[in-house]
Structure formats: C-alpha cells, structure tokens
Amino acid sequence: MNVQEGAYIYVNKPYRMTSFGALAHIRYLVSKKLHVKRVKMGHAGTLDPLATGVLILCTGKATKQIERLQQHTKEYTATLQLGATTASYDMEHEVDSRYPTGHITRELIEQTLPRFTGRVMQVPPAFSACMVAGDRAYELARRGEQVALAAKPVQIDEIELTAFDPELMQMSIRVACGKGTYIRSLARDIGEALGSGAYLTALCRTRVGDVRIEDCLTFDEFPEWLERELPGSPDDNKSKIENR
C-alpha cells in the first residue's frame, strides 16, 4: 500500500473531537510510521465535534476525490430531546427555552416526520462552518454577533422513527440524506413542527456512500492496525485502508 501515492482511510470519529482534529491525529501517526514529515491528507465531509461516525480520510492523489465523495448519500442515527431548545441545536450550549410536551405522542411524531422527506428548504445552524462574508458562522456566533443564514434546498431520502420514550420525551431517528443536510437543523425543524422544540443529544454518521461504520477503525484500534498493516497486504480491497 502506498499512502503517499494515494489511499482512503476510514475512521470512526470520536465524540468531542473536530473532524480536523481527527485528521491531524491520524496524519501524525501515519507520517511517523512512514518516517516522513507530513503525509498529504484531507477529509471528505465535516462532522460536528459532538457527533461520531464515518469519516473518510484521503491521502496523496486520492485527495482529488474529496469533492466526489462529498456528493455521496449519507446516513445518520440521532436522538432528539423534545420540549427544549439550545442555541446550537445540540448539547454544545445550555438549554435556552422550554416548551410543553403533553400533546406529543408516537402517532403525532410518525405523522409529522414525512413532512421532512424529499427536497426541502433548510436553514443551517448559526453555529456551523458556513461562510458569512469571509468568516465562519460559528466564529461570529461565538462572538455574540447575529448570524442570518439563508435557507437552502437539501435532499432527505428517508426518516425513520426508531424509538420514542414518552417519559423522557426523547425520540431516535434514522436519516438518509444528501450533501449539505444538517441533522441539527432537522432536529430544530422537527421540534418546531411538533410544537415542542427539540435539540440533539446524540448523533452518529453510520454511512457515507458504500462505507459503513462497521468498515471504520476506532482511534484505539488504529495504532495497532497501522503497525500490522503498513505496508499492507496485496488484498487491499478487503482492507480498511484502500488504494485508489
């Protein structure tokens, strides 16, 4: 296997780590193993720090495929807390408002979710990496500035309710969607549609294209795997690092 020439590395991004932080950690380990200063590496699709799951890292000439990989359908599992909201639509910020939930039933949720499938307009979170006049939206929001982001069309292929706890007022969903979809914004919009508010308490990207979370290496697994597999076996198609 020739990482410097070009390869794909599939990792399960840890909780509370940025996508760039995950990339930097893997790049350091790979560069150290190869005894080079810095392996060229990029990632194909940012995950929020509070999200886990599939992160595709591209090395060498494979970095030219990043834009193509970002177009692939993605799948997520998410847990929403109903009856409250936060500024970031997840647990990065404290609850800022609370709402009644006595009217919410499983039936109401199942009737509401289909509204969000197909081509829908979605406003990205203020605490996001969207660019606003040359600045990242989250940088402006963290400085206390007002951030006005325009709604944009996104494609949501499927939403499935996988669990609902009426005592805790928590619901879990599986979502298959296209590029640019913010699951945090989807949580906000579902909460508004239910008349209760909502924010994410858990988010995992379980698939990008044909790459599933089962195909990914955890950070704990990666150092031992790297020692064992680099240079890799000839059967790279079965490896969790793939040559292209």
C-alpha positions as CSV (number, residue, x, y, z in Angstrom):
1,M,0.0,0.0,0.0
2,N,1.3,3.5,-0.9
3,V,-0.3,6.0,1.4
4,Q,1.8,8.9,0.0
5,E,0.7,8.0,-3.6
6,G,-3.0,7.9,-2.6
7,A,-5.3,5.9,-0.3
8,Y,-8.6,6.1,1.6
9,I,-8.6,5.6,5.4
10,Y,-12.0,5.0,7.1
11,V,-12.1,6.1,10.8
12,N,-14.9,6.4,13.4
13,K,-14.5,10.0,14.6
14,P,-14.5,10.2,18.4
15,Y,-17.0,12.2,20.4
16,R,-15.9,15.8,21.2
17,M,-13.2,15.9,18.6
18,T,-13.3,18.1,15.5
19,S,-13.0,16.4,12.1
20,F,-9.7,18.3,11.5
21,G,-8.5,17.1,14.9
22,A,-9.3,13.5,13.9
23,L,-7.4,14.0,10.6
24,A,-4.4,15.6,12.4
25,H,-4.2,12.7,14.8
26,I,-4.3,10.0,12.0
27,R,-1.9,12.0,9.8
28,Y,0.6,12.3,12.7
29,L,0.5,8.5,13.3
30,V,0.8,7.7,9.6
31,S,3.6,10.2,9.0
32,K,5.5,8.9,12.0
33,K,5.1,5.3,10.7
34,L,6.4,6.2,7.3
35,H,9.2,8.4,8.7
36,V,8.1,11.4,6.7
37,K,7.4,15.0,7.8
38,R,3.8,15.2,6.7
39,V,1.6,13.0,4.6
40,K,-0.8,14.9,2.4
41,M,-4.3,14.2,3.8
42,G,-7.8,15.7,3.7
43,H,-11.3,14.6,4.8
44,A,-14.5,14.1,2.8
45,G,-17.2,15.7,4.9
46,T,-17.1,17.5,8.2
47,L,-18.7,16.0,11.3
48,D,-19.7,18.2,14.3
49,P,-17.5,17.8,17.4
50,L,-20.4,16.2,19.3
51,A,-21.0,13.7,16.5
52,T,-19.3,10.4,16.0
53,G,-19.1,8.1,13.0
54,V,-17.8,7.6,9.5
55,L,-15.0,10.0,8.5
56,I,-13.3,9.3,5.2
57,L,-9.7,10.5,5.1
58,C,-8.0,10.8,1.7
59,T,-4.2,10.8,1.2
60,G,-1.9,11.8,-1.7
61,K,-3.7,11.8,-5.1
62,A,-6.9,10.5,-3.5
63,T,-7.5,14.0,-2.1
64,K,-8.6,14.9,-5.6
65,Q,-11.6,12.6,-5.0
66,I,-12.9,14.6,-1.9
67,E,-15.5,16.6,-3.8
68,R,-16.8,13.4,-5.5
69,L,-17.0,11.6,-2.1
70,Q,-18.9,14.5,-0.5
71,Q,-21.7,14.0,-3.0
72,H,-22.5,10.5,-1.7
73,T,-25.6,9.8,0.2
74,K,-25.1,9.8,4.0
75,E,-27.0,8.0,6.8
76,Y,-27.2,9.1,10.4
77,T,-28.8,7.9,13.7
78,A,-29.8,10.7,16.0
79,T,-31.5,11.2,19.4
80,L,-33.6,14.2,20.0
81,Q,-34.7,15.7,23.3
82,L,-38.2,17.2,22.9
83,G,-39.5,20.1,24.9
84,A,-36.4,22.4,24.9
85,T,-34.0,24.2,22.6
86,T,-30.4,25.3,22.6
87,A,-28.6,27.9,20.5
88,S,-26.5,25.3,18.7
89,Y,-29.4,22.8,18.4
90,D,-27.3,20.2,20.3
91,M,-25.6,19.9,23.7
92,E,-22.8,22.3,22.9
93,H,-24.9,25.0,24.6
94,E,-27.2,25.1,27.6
95,V,-31.0,24.9,27.2
96,D,-32.3,28.4,26.4
97,S,-36.1,27.7,26.2
98,R,-38.5,25.1,27.4
99,Y,-41.9,24.1,25.9
100,P,-44.9,21.9,26.8
101,T,-44.8,18.3,25.6
102,G,-48.1,16.8,27.0
103,H,-49.6,16.7,23.5
104,I,-46.8,14.7,21.9
105,T,-47.5,11.0,21.1
106,R,-45.8,8.5,18.9
107,E,-48.6,8.8,16.4
108,L,-48.1,12.6,16.2
109,I,-44.4,12.1,15.6
110,E,-45.0,9.5,12.9
111,Q,-47.5,11.8,11.2
112,T,-45.0,14.7,11.3
113,L,-41.8,13.1,10.1
114,P,-42.9,12.6,6.4
115,R,-43.1,16.4,6.0
116,F,-39.3,16.4,6.0
117,T,-38.6,13.9,3.3
118,G,-37.8,14.9,-0.3
119,R,-36.4,18.2,-1.5
120,V,-36.8,20.6,1.5
121,M,-35.6,24.0,2.4
122,Q,-33.4,24.1,5.4
123,V,-31.7,27.0,7.3
124,P,-28.2,25.9,8.6
125,P,-27.3,26.4,12.2
126,A,-25.7,29.7,13.3
127,F,-23.1,27.5,15.0
128,S,-21.9,25.9,11.7
129,A,-19.0,26.2,9.3
130,C,-21.0,28.1,6.7
131,M,-19.2,31.1,5.4
132,V,-20.6,34.6,6.1
133,A,-18.8,37.5,4.4
134,G,-15.5,35.6,4.7
135,D,-16.0,34.4,8.3
136,R,-17.2,31.0,9.6
137,A,-20.7,31.4,11.0
138,Y,-19.7,29.7,14.3
139,E,-16.9,32.3,14.8
140,L,-19.4,35.1,14.5
141,A,-22.0,33.3,16.7
142,R,-19.4,32.6,19.4
143,R,-18.5,36.3,19.4
144,G,-22.2,37.1,20.2
145,E,-22.9,38.5,16.7
146,Q,-26.2,37.9,15.0
147,V,-25.9,35.4,12.2
148,A,-28.5,35.3,9.4
149,L,-28.2,32.3,7.1
150,A,-30.4,31.8,4.1
151,A,-32.4,28.6,3.7
152,K,-31.1,26.2,1.1
153,P,-32.5,23.1,-0.6
154,V,-31.4,19.8,0.8
155,Q,-32.4,16.2,-0.1
156,I,-33.7,13.9,2.6
157,D,-34.5,10.5,1.3
158,E,-35.7,8.7,4.4
159,I,-36.6,9.5,8.0
160,E,-37.5,6.5,10.3
161,L,-38.6,6.8,13.9
162,T,-36.6,4.0,15.6
163,A,-37.6,4.8,19.3
164,F,-39.8,7.1,21.4
165,D,-39.7,7.4,25.2
166,P,-42.8,9.3,26.3
167,E,-41.5,9.6,29.9
168,L,-38.1,11.2,29.0
169,M,-39.6,12.8,25.9
170,Q,-36.8,11.5,23.7
171,M,-37.0,10.2,20.2
172,S,-34.5,8.4,18.0
173,I,-34.4,8.6,14.2
174,R,-32.5,7.2,11.2
175,V,-32.0,9.6,8.4
176,A,-30.7,9.1,4.9
177,C,-29.8,12.4,3.1
178,G,-27.8,14.2,0.6
179,K,-24.9,16.7,0.8
180,G,-25.3,19.8,3.0
181,T,-28.0,18.4,5.2
182,Y,-27.7,19.5,8.9
183,I,-29.2,17.0,11.2
184,R,-29.1,19.6,14.0
185,S,-31.3,21.8,11.8
186,L,-33.6,18.9,11.1
187,A,-33.9,18.4,14.9
188,R,-34.8,22.0,15.3
189,D,-37.4,21.9,12.5
190,I,-39.0,18.6,13.8
191,G,-39.3,20.2,17.2
192,E,-41.0,23.3,15.8
193,A,-43.4,21.1,13.7
194,L,-44.3,19.2,16.9
195,G,-44.9,22.4,18.8
196,S,-42.3,21.5,21.5
197,G,-38.8,22.5,20.4
198,A,-36.0,19.9,20.2
199,Y,-32.3,19.5,20.2
200,L,-29.8,16.7,19.5
201,T,-28.4,14.7,22.4
202,A,-26.6,12.1,20.2
203,L,-25.6,11.9,16.5
204,C,-23.7,9.3,14.6
205,R,-22.9,9.1,10.9
206,T,-23.3,5.5,10.1
207,R,-22.7,5.5,6.3
208,V,-21.2,7.6,3.5
209,G,-21.9,6.0,0.1
210,D,-20.9,2.4,0.5
211,V,-18.7,3.0,3.5
212,R,-20.4,1.9,6.7
213,I,-19.4,2.4,10.3
214,E,-18.5,-1.3,10.5
215,D,-15.8,-0.6,7.9
216,C,-14.2,2.0,10.1
217,L,-11.3,1.9,12.5
218,T,-11.6,3.4,16.0
219,F,-8.8,5.5,17.4
220,D,-8.0,2.8,19.9
221,E,-7.6,0.2,17.0
222,F,-5.7,2.4,14.6
223,P,-2.1,2.3,16.1
224,E,-2.0,-1.4,16.4
225,W,-3.6,-1.8,13.0
226,L,-1.1,0.5,11.4
227,E,1.8,-1.4,12.8
228,R,0.3,-4.6,11.5
229,E,-0.8,-3.5,8.1
230,L,1.7,-0.9,6.8
231,P,2.9,-1.9,4.3
232,G,-0.4,-3.6,3.6
233,S,-1.3,-6.9,2.2
234,P,-1.9,-7.3,-1.5
235,D,-5.6,-7.8,-0.9
236,D,-6.3,-4.1,-0.4
237,N,-10.0,-4.4,-1.3
238,K,-10.7,-6.0,2.0
239,S,-8.7,-3.5,4.0
240,K,-10.0,-0.6,5.9
241,I,-7.4,1.5,4.1
242,E,-8.0,1.2,0.4
243,N,-5.7,2.1,-2.5
244,R,-7.0,4.0,-5.5
